[in-house]
């Protein structure tokens, strides 16, 4: 469980303003990094328990999260598909192979 909280708090420190501010406040107060991470893990666990206790609408939360990430996800998918077509069309091309040979020489 500690490993999962650790990974979760690393993400939360980057994306959640509450955890991020809490982490920065403790670090600026001179607390060691590991102590600060443990405190953030406890705060995250407390927040998750409060969400569960208050019976938050998880479907709504996940839908809002998915909608907020959709634009980025679509852009990544589009780039991956474009890269696939470029590689598919050029990998067997003799000019492409020669260029790669020169690049790695």
C-alpha positions as CSV (number, residue, x, y, z in Angstrom):
1,X,0.0,0.0,0.0
2,X,2.9,2.4,0.8
3,X,4.2,2.0,-2.8
4,X,0.9,2.9,-4.2
5,X,0.5,5.9,-2.0
6,X,4.1,7.0,-2.9
7,X,3.4,6.8,-6.7
8,X,0.0,8.5,-6.1
9,X,1.6,11.4,-4.2
10,X,4.3,11.9,-6.8
11,X,1.6,12.5,-9.4
12,X,-0.5,14.6,-6.9
13,X,2.4,16.9,-6.2
14,X,2.5,17.8,-9.8
15,X,-1.2,18.1,-10.6
16,X,-3.1,18.7,-7.3
17,X,-2.8,22.2,-6.0
18,X,-3.6,21.2,-2.4
19,X,-0.9,18.5,-2.2
20,X,1.6,20.7,-4.1
21,X,1.1,23.6,-1.8
22,X,1.3,21.4,1.3
23,X,4.6,19.8,0.0
24,X,6.1,23.2,-0.8
25,X,5.1,24.6,2.6
26,X,6.7,21.7,4.5
27,X,9.9,21.8,2.5
28,X,10.2,25.6,2.9
29,X,9.8,25.0,6.7
30,X,12.9,22.9,6.5
31,X,11.4,19.4,6.7
32,X,13.4,16.6,5.1
33,X,12.1,15.3,1.7
34,X,11.2,11.9,3.0
35,X,9.3,13.3,6.0
36,X,7.5,15.7,3.6
37,X,6.6,12.8,1.2
38,X,5.2,10.8,4.1
39,X,3.1,13.7,5.3
40,X,1.8,14.2,1.7
41,X,0.9,10.5,1.5
42,X,-1.1,10.8,4.7
43,X,-2.8,13.9,3.5
44,X,-3.7,12.2,0.2
45,X,-5.0,9.1,2.1
46,X,-7.1,11.4,4.2
47,X,-8.5,13.2,1.1
48,X,-9.4,9.8,-0.5
49,X,-11.1,8.6,2.7
50,X,-13.2,11.8,2.7
51,X,-14.2,11.3,-0.9
52,X,-15.3,7.7,-0.2
53,X,-17.1,8.7,3.1
54,X,-19.1,11.4,1.3
55,X,-20.1,9.0,-1.4
56,X,-18.9,11.1,-4.2
57,X,-20.2,10.4,-7.7
58,X,-17.3,8.6,-9.2
59,X,-18.8,8.3,-12.7
60,X,-19.1,12.1,-12.8
61,X,-15.5,12.6,-11.6
62,X,-14.0,10.1,-14.1
63,X,-16.1,11.6,-16.9
64,X,-14.9,15.1,-16.1
65,X,-11.3,13.9,-15.9
66,X,-11.7,12.0,-19.2
67,X,-13.2,15.1,-20.9
68,X,-10.3,17.3,-19.6
69,X,-7.7,14.9,-21.0
70,X,-9.5,14.2,-24.3
71,X,-7.8,16.9,-26.3
72,X,-4.3,15.8,-25.3
73,X,-5.1,12.2,-25.8
74,X,-6.5,12.9,-29.3
75,X,-3.3,14.9,-30.2
76,X,-1.0,12.1,-29.0
77,X,-3.0,9.5,-31.0
78,X,-2.9,11.6,-34.1
79,X,0.9,12.0,-33.8
80,X,1.3,8.3,-33.3
81,X,-0.7,7.5,-36.3
82,X,1.2,10.0,-38.4
83,X,4.5,8.6,-37.2
84,X,3.2,5.1,-38.2
85,X,2.4,6.2,-41.7
86,X,5.8,7.9,-42.2
87,X,7.7,4.9,-40.9
88,X,5.5,2.5,-43.0
89,X,6.0,4.4,-46.2
90,X,9.7,5.3,-45.8
91,X,11.4,2.4,-44.0
92,X,11.9,0.3,-47.1
93,X,12.8,3.3,-49.3
94,X,16.4,3.1,-50.5
95,X,16.9,6.9,-49.9
96,X,15.7,6.6,-46.4
97,X,17.9,3.6,-45.7
98,X,21.0,5.5,-47.1
99,X,20.2,8.6,-45.0
100,X,19.9,6.4,-41.9
101,X,23.2,4.7,-42.8
102,X,24.9,8.0,-43.1
103,X,23.4,9.3,-39.9
104,X,24.7,6.4,-37.9
105,X,28.1,6.2,-39.5
